[in-house]
Amino acid sequence: MGFSEQDLERMVTHVGRRLLGIRGQLQTKIKSYLRMASGEHGSLYFSQPSSLHPLLAVALSEHLKAETEVQEIINYLFDFNLPTNRTVEVGYGREVLAVVEGYYFFLHKSTPLVAHIFVDYWPVKNPSAVSLYFNPQDQATAERFIQGLEEHFYKRNFYKGQKLVLVKVGNQDVELRFLDAEGWKGMEVVLPEGQHQAIYENTLGWLQQAEALSRAGLATKRGVILSGPPGTGKTLLFKSLCAQAEGITCLFATGESFVSPGDILNLYELARMLKPTMVFLEDLDFVGNERQPEGTFSNKLLGALLAELDGVKGNEEIVTLASTNFPEVIDKALADRPGRFDLKVEITFPGKEERKRMLSHFLGRLRDGVRPEVSEEEIASLVEATNGLSGAHLAEVVTQAASRCLFDRKPVLTPVDLRNSLKALKEGKEKEIGF
């Protein structure tokens, strides 16, 4: 049995009136709590990008506990229900419970105030915010409270110095999540002699020497582009640098995580707030490809990135490390302009010496259950057969051979296992399976 248009119109009208009535009840409740018989209440506003909503929620909760006496917490949308609580990640594997949507009724210095925390999703990209309502005669007290909240937000910033990834949520929003940088310690990145040192010095080393660079009158911002085929270790290099970046914030974002030019602005606003910061942009070609017809989405993303890299707002102590599999499509204004990207490094398939070091490293990581019995001579022989393979391919050769031994309950991994694994990989590669 369906609904007629009149039935639907009546239901929508009823819901609308009900919500307006609840909103009216809320406004009456706020005015009554603020001891206002009539007139408009004053308001102050503290906002941040929606990706920082968890930080704002925790900052408000902690500031209220330290400075106030909370009387009541509600969410007015459904007849003054309980507020929306959510576990908020404050570090990798660490969470706290915080109110992410709701109204706090509280006393600050014996003065009644009301704080509303929310993310305004409509229109798109509106911020996370705290609105503070007060009796106009109590404005000085309200200003002190909101100033204290701002100080708490910036000083107790649990994102600073952490390793973070920008993740797209739905079609119109992004959020920050913590990365397990501890798991990246001990990673070995095998590159030709001198190449690794040059990348290190122009990224992590640049930030570690920021004070000396500044004293010498040199810029403390830097940009590096890594190019090369998939699987050659560009992302692995970032992870290795992250694991060494004590006290430095690392922000990871892929080109596809940017759903609007505002996301690029928010990324660099975040980088400036959390500096010293190393930003890693994976798939730079998604954002920085050659200019398209005026007004297209990719053109707007490129324009936003160019503006942020120019550092008009001050990008001191920010290094951008970008990667691409398609350097030929990167816009020249982005790739060939020192001050935006100062160093370009091509990471190619590993040579004979690099492949030998990689295979030895991957075999050396094997633990209980599979014991490699492969001599140096046998590794050298295998290296000859792996020309043209990437580091990711070599890791897969060892992984497949070791897993086959485990499944077959064979405790020793031999050169024959590795050659069988290499043969299977090459056959799959020829059929374009998995690579």
C-alpha positions as MATLAB code, in Angstrom:
seq = 'MGFSEQDLERMVTHVGRRLLGIRGQLQTKIKSYLRMASGEHGSLYFSQPSSLHPLLAVALSEHLKAETEVQEIINYLFDFNLPTNRTVEVGYGREVLAVVEGYYFFLHKSTPLVAHIFVDYWPVKNPSAVSLYFNPQDQATAERFIQGLEEHFYKRNFYKGQKLVLVKVGNQDVELRFLDAEGWKGMEVVLPEGQHQAIYENTLGWLQQAEALSRAGLATKRGVILSGPPGTGKTLLFKSLCAQAEGITCLFATGESFVSPGDILNLYELARMLKPTMVFLEDLDFVGNERQPEGTFSNKLLGALLAELDGVKGNEEIVTLASTNFPEVIDKALADRPGRFDLKVEITFPGKEERKRMLSHFLGRLRDGVRPEVSEEEIASLVEATNGLSGAHLAEVVTQAASRCLFDRKPVLTPVDLRNSLKALKEGKEKEIGF';
ca = [
       0.000    0.000    0.000;
       1.636    3.259   -1.169;
       1.435    6.830    0.026;
      -0.292    9.544   -1.960;
       1.361   12.913   -2.623;
      -0.991   14.484   -0.090;
       0.018   11.904    2.560;
       3.702   12.632    1.961;
       3.126   16.387    2.082;
       1.269   16.057    5.392;
       4.097   13.915    6.866;
       6.803   16.334    5.730;
       4.825   19.276    7.096;
       4.341   17.457   10.417;
       8.067   16.656   10.719;
       8.994   20.234    9.822;
       6.623   21.707   12.405;
       7.841   19.249   15.008;
      11.495   20.167   14.413;
      10.688   23.881   14.506;
       8.808   23.301   17.757;
      11.765   21.424   19.269;
      14.104   24.195   18.127;
      11.825   26.748   19.767;
      11.836   24.728   22.988;
      15.640   24.627   22.866;
      15.920   28.389   22.408;
      13.558   28.906   25.356;
      15.602   26.485   27.449;
      18.870   28.286   26.591;
      17.428   31.739   27.379;
      16.008   30.471   30.647;
      19.344   28.919   31.635;
      21.219   32.097   30.747;
      18.728   33.981   32.999;
      17.316   36.019   30.157;
      13.670   36.978   30.315;
      13.795   38.573   26.858;
      16.223   39.839   24.214;
      18.856   38.061   22.162;
      21.738   36.124   23.694;
      25.314   36.882   22.662;
      27.423   34.314   20.819;
      31.083   33.535   20.092;
      32.353   31.063   17.545;
      35.523   28.915   17.284;
      35.831   26.849   14.107;
      38.281   24.447   12.464;
      38.255   22.221    9.337;
      35.880   19.281    9.737;
      38.871   16.877    9.647;
      39.883   18.338   13.055;
      36.493   17.722   14.668;
      37.844   14.919   16.916;
      40.548   17.262   18.241;
      38.002   20.026   18.876;
      35.631   17.609   20.649;
      38.369   16.372   22.999;
      39.676   19.914   23.604;
      36.201   21.139   24.571;
      35.564   18.144   26.826;
      38.908   18.511   28.643;
      38.616   22.296   28.966;
      35.130   21.962   30.447;
      36.320   19.385   32.996;
      39.193   21.629   34.070;
      37.439   24.998   34.145;
      33.697   24.505   34.674;
      30.838   22.745   36.388;
      28.754   20.967   33.745;
      25.028   20.955   34.530;
      23.580   19.071   31.571;
      24.486   17.761   28.085;
      21.763   17.291   25.458;
      21.130   16.919   21.728;
      17.949   18.757   20.776;
      17.121   17.062   17.462;
      14.962   14.320   18.953;
      13.207   15.820   21.967;
      16.394   16.595   23.901;
      17.986   13.188   23.590;
      21.373   12.285   24.960;
      24.307   13.869   23.088;
      26.199   12.006   20.392;
      29.225   10.319   21.986;
      31.996    8.740   19.981;
      35.349    7.137   20.683;
      38.001    9.505   19.375;
      41.428    8.255   18.321;
      44.082   10.338   20.128;
      47.080    8.229   19.084;
      47.702    4.942   17.305;
      45.710    2.355   19.302;
      44.594    4.949   21.911;
      41.026    6.252   22.194;
      38.927    8.445   24.487;
      35.166    9.017   24.646;
      34.002   12.517   23.718;
      30.793   14.360   22.825;
      30.977   15.069   19.089;
      27.485   16.616   18.748;
      25.475   18.290   21.463;
      24.874   21.191   23.829;
      26.747   21.672   27.116;
      24.973   23.690   29.815;
      27.658   24.690   32.329;
      28.866   27.252   34.866;
      32.155   29.093   34.326;
      33.202   31.352   37.241;
      29.581   30.911   38.449;
      28.359   32.323   35.123;
      25.871   30.204   33.103;
      27.050   29.501   29.529;
      25.958   27.116   26.759;
      28.385   25.561   24.247;
      27.217   23.783   21.102;
      29.697   21.494   19.289;
      28.837   20.310   15.787;
      30.001   19.727   12.214;
      27.879   21.602    9.718;
      27.803   19.323    6.657;
      25.504   21.550    4.622;
      26.457   23.415    2.583;
      29.386   21.150    1.768;
      32.738   21.739    3.520;
      31.417   23.889    6.360;
      33.608   23.579    9.438;
      33.659   21.845   12.753;
      32.725   24.446   15.326;
      31.886   25.369   18.903;
      29.255   28.078   19.334;
      29.193   29.675   22.792;
      25.964   31.385   23.944;
      25.810   33.844   26.853;
      23.864   36.658   28.442;
      25.274   39.890   26.890;
      26.156   41.183   30.351;
      28.482   38.165   30.785;
      30.472   38.744   27.578;
      33.831   39.244   29.330;
      33.515   35.860   31.073;
      32.461   34.191   27.816;
      35.462   35.680   25.996;
      37.827   34.322   28.644;
      36.281   30.858   28.267;
      36.537   30.784   24.461;
      40.125   32.087   24.653;
      40.965   29.273   27.069;
      39.380   26.756   24.682;
      41.538   28.024   21.793;
      44.693   27.796   23.910;
      43.763   24.259   24.997;
      43.088   23.268   21.376;
      46.519   24.371   20.146;
      48.641   23.415   23.171;
      47.155   19.943   23.705;
      47.140   19.043   20.022;
      47.425   15.236   19.976;
      48.138   15.239   16.222;
      51.417   17.167   16.557;
      54.486   15.032   15.918;
      52.348   12.034   14.863;
      52.143   10.029   11.630;
      48.769   10.614    9.961;
      46.855    9.728    6.817;
      44.102   11.779    5.189;
      41.217    9.407    4.366;
      38.237   10.184    2.160;
      34.919    9.464    3.920;
      31.904    9.233    1.635;
      31.922   11.633   -1.308;
      32.338   14.986    0.400;
      34.511   14.763    3.488;
      37.914   13.612    4.750;
      39.243   12.654    8.167;
      42.615   12.080    9.811;
      43.720    8.664   11.030;
      46.869    7.585   12.829;
      49.472    5.362   11.189;
      51.522    2.632   12.883;
      54.955    4.145   12.320;
      56.431    1.788   14.933;
      55.837   -1.037   12.484;
      57.979    0.768    9.904;
      61.123    0.901   12.007;
      63.979   -1.151   10.604;
      62.688   -0.958    7.021;
      65.554   -1.028    4.544;
      65.179    1.078    1.411;
      67.659   -0.054   -1.246;
      68.591    2.692   -3.705;
      71.701    3.422   -5.787;
      74.614    4.969   -3.931;
      74.071    8.669   -3.258;
      70.376    8.697   -4.203;
      69.064    7.787   -0.755;
      71.337   10.369    0.881;
      70.140   13.127   -1.460;
      66.481   12.348   -0.716;
      67.117   12.171    3.028;
      69.014   15.465    3.126;
      66.282   17.304    1.187;
      63.370   15.967    3.272;
      63.854   14.761    6.817;
      67.371   16.161    7.045;
      66.085   19.557    5.885;
      63.600   19.690    8.757;
      66.160   18.482   11.295;
      68.497   21.313   10.219;
      65.738   23.954   10.033;
      67.224   26.129   12.780;
      70.667   26.206   11.146;
      69.124   26.886    7.717;
      67.106   29.775    9.129;
      70.156   31.308   10.822;
      71.990   31.130    7.501;
      69.152   33.000    5.790;
      67.947   29.953    3.842;
      64.370   28.781    3.368;
      63.222   25.994    5.685;
      60.584   24.717    3.240;
      61.426   22.204    0.532;
      59.815   20.113   -2.193;
      60.946   16.790   -3.690;
      59.329   14.716   -6.466;
      59.950   10.966   -6.686;
      59.103    9.465  -10.071;
      59.337    5.962  -11.445;
      57.361    2.810  -12.220;
      55.104    1.173   -9.602;
      56.773   -1.061   -7.024;
      60.160    0.661   -7.018;
      59.882    1.801   -3.399;
      58.532    5.370   -3.454;
      55.939    4.794   -0.723;
      58.340    2.520    1.166;
      60.843    5.381    1.222;
      58.267    7.672    2.852;
      57.529    5.026    5.492;
      61.230    4.660    6.209;
      61.595    8.446    6.618;
      58.502    8.532    8.862;
      59.978    5.905   11.156;
      63.021    8.153   11.641;
      61.060   11.396   12.059;
      61.104   11.847   15.833;
      59.059   14.908   16.821;
      58.130   15.664   13.200;
      54.540   15.426   11.975;
      54.106   13.264    8.862;
      50.952   13.716    6.750;
      50.136   11.153    4.051;
      47.576   11.921    1.337;
      46.799   10.460   -2.074;
      45.623   12.596   -4.964;
      42.288   10.787   -4.879;
      41.654   11.879   -1.272;
      41.138   15.469   -2.451;
      37.445   15.946   -3.170;
      37.714   19.738   -3.535;
      40.397   22.465   -3.714;
      39.484   23.232   -0.100;
      40.964   19.866    0.919;
      44.393   20.971   -0.319;
      44.041   24.227    1.617;
      43.048   22.274    4.746;
      46.000   19.880    4.315;
      48.510   22.714    4.290;
      46.729   24.645    7.035;
      47.095   21.464    9.070;
      50.761   21.141    8.068;
      51.390   24.716    9.227;
      49.620   24.102   12.529;
      51.595   20.910   13.231;
      55.029   21.940   11.930;
      57.714   20.817   11.546;
      55.825   18.720    9.008;
      56.633   16.340    6.179;
      53.760   16.057    3.687;
      53.720   13.038    1.372;
      51.520   13.415   -1.737;
      51.087   10.068   -3.465;
      49.930   10.142   -7.097;
      50.855   13.776   -7.677;
      49.659   13.397  -11.281;
      46.069   13.190  -10.012;
      46.348   16.751   -8.681;
      49.177   18.297  -10.686;
      48.583   17.107  -14.258;
      48.926   19.516  -17.163;
      46.387   22.302  -17.345;
      42.986   21.329  -18.647;
      40.241   23.627  -20.016;
      39.580   26.559  -17.682;
      37.296   25.795  -14.751;
      37.676   21.997  -14.796;
      38.030   20.104  -11.520;
      41.671   19.106  -12.113;
      42.575   22.709  -12.977;
      41.106   23.905   -9.681;
      43.080   21.281   -7.749;
      46.292   22.282   -9.553;
      45.651   25.962   -8.831;
      45.065   25.236   -5.141;
      48.264   23.177   -4.889;
      50.340   25.853   -6.650;
      49.004   28.483   -4.248;
      49.796   26.396   -1.165;
      53.296   25.456   -2.320;
      54.091   29.101   -2.999;
      53.875   29.563    0.748;
      52.147   32.941    0.739;
      50.926   32.084    4.237;
      54.350   30.934    5.358;
      55.435   27.357    4.849;
      58.511   27.433    7.057;
      59.500   23.971    8.323;
      57.265   22.184    5.823;
      58.694   19.661    3.354;
      56.540   18.203    0.578;
      57.594   14.811   -0.761;
      55.487   13.808   -3.773;
      55.447   10.672   -5.894;
      54.187    9.897   -9.376;
      54.272    7.014  -11.820;
      53.707    9.468  -14.700;
      56.170   12.381  -14.466;
      55.550   13.336  -18.094;
      52.016   14.626  -17.315;
      52.975   16.880  -14.383;
      52.390   20.554  -15.132;
      55.670   22.407  -15.739;
      54.685   25.251  -13.413;
      54.610   22.651  -10.658;
      57.503   20.331  -11.544;
      60.041   22.795  -12.973;
      59.755   25.649  -10.514;
      62.281   25.711   -7.622;
      60.508   26.917   -4.521;
      57.636   24.559   -5.250;
      59.602   21.402   -6.027;
      63.358   21.862   -5.714;
      64.612   18.327   -6.408;
      63.388   15.616   -8.787;
      64.595   12.038   -8.331;
      63.862    9.198  -10.733;
      63.636    5.842   -8.954;
      64.125    3.074  -11.487;
      64.101   -0.716  -11.298;
      66.947   -1.896   -9.058;
      70.306   -2.852  -10.516;
      72.153   -6.087   -9.815;
      73.728   -4.934   -6.528;
      70.431   -3.479   -5.256;
      68.541   -6.690   -6.127;
      71.106   -8.741   -4.221;
      70.730   -6.556   -1.115;
      66.940   -6.706   -1.392;
      66.766  -10.490   -1.644;
      69.165  -10.873    1.310;
      67.042   -8.429    3.307;
      63.724  -10.169    2.528;
      65.151  -13.597    3.349;
      66.635  -12.235    6.573;
      63.201  -11.122    7.766;
      61.792  -14.665    7.824;
      60.998  -15.956   11.319;
      59.894  -19.178   13.027;
      58.475  -21.881   10.810;
      60.509  -21.183    7.673;
      64.321  -21.292    7.754;
      66.066  -20.117    4.561;
      69.060  -22.187    3.490;
      70.289  -20.123    0.566;
      74.000  -19.411    0.077;
      75.504  -16.146   -1.190;
      76.375  -17.881   -4.454;
      72.792  -19.072   -4.883;
      71.441  -15.569   -4.173;
      73.855  -14.166   -6.776;
      72.613  -16.740   -9.299;
      68.999  -15.833   -8.552;
      69.791  -12.135   -8.972;
      70.832  -12.778  -12.582;
      67.336  -14.122  -13.287;
      65.515  -11.146  -11.755;
      66.647   -8.375  -14.099;
      63.815   -5.895  -14.770;
      61.889   -6.736  -11.595;
      61.016   -4.148   -8.949;
      61.580   -4.382   -5.210;
      57.895   -5.235   -4.798;
      58.311   -8.149   -7.213;
      61.333   -9.456   -5.300;
      59.435   -9.241   -2.004;
      56.625  -11.233   -3.606;
      59.060  -13.929   -4.803;
      60.220  -14.499   -1.201;
      56.682  -14.232    0.223;
      55.251  -16.808   -2.184;
      58.142  -19.237   -1.652;
      57.921  -18.937    2.158;
      54.130  -19.284    2.256;
      54.329  -22.378    0.022;
      56.782  -23.915    2.499;
      54.434  -23.157    5.397;
      51.407  -24.632    3.634;
      53.403  -27.763    2.728;
      54.791  -27.985    6.301;
      58.307  -27.749    4.929;
      60.552  -26.015    7.525;
      63.430  -25.193    5.154;
      63.260  -22.764    2.212;
      65.693  -23.674   -0.591;
      66.860  -22.060   -3.851;
      64.492  -24.407   -5.705;
      61.522  -22.864   -3.818;
      62.657  -19.381   -4.789;
      63.113  -20.314   -8.453;
      59.660  -21.938   -8.574;
      58.188  -18.788   -7.021;
      60.042  -16.575   -9.517;
      58.815  -18.689  -12.420;
      55.205  -18.433  -11.228;
      55.525  -14.681  -10.783;
      56.954  -14.170  -14.266;
      54.219  -16.287  -15.807;
      51.593  -14.287  -13.926;
      53.268  -11.034  -14.898;
      53.196  -12.001  -18.555;
      49.441  -12.584  -18.181;
      49.130   -9.217  -16.384;
      47.842  -10.834  -13.208;
      48.434   -8.779  -10.085;
      50.966   -6.294  -11.485;
];
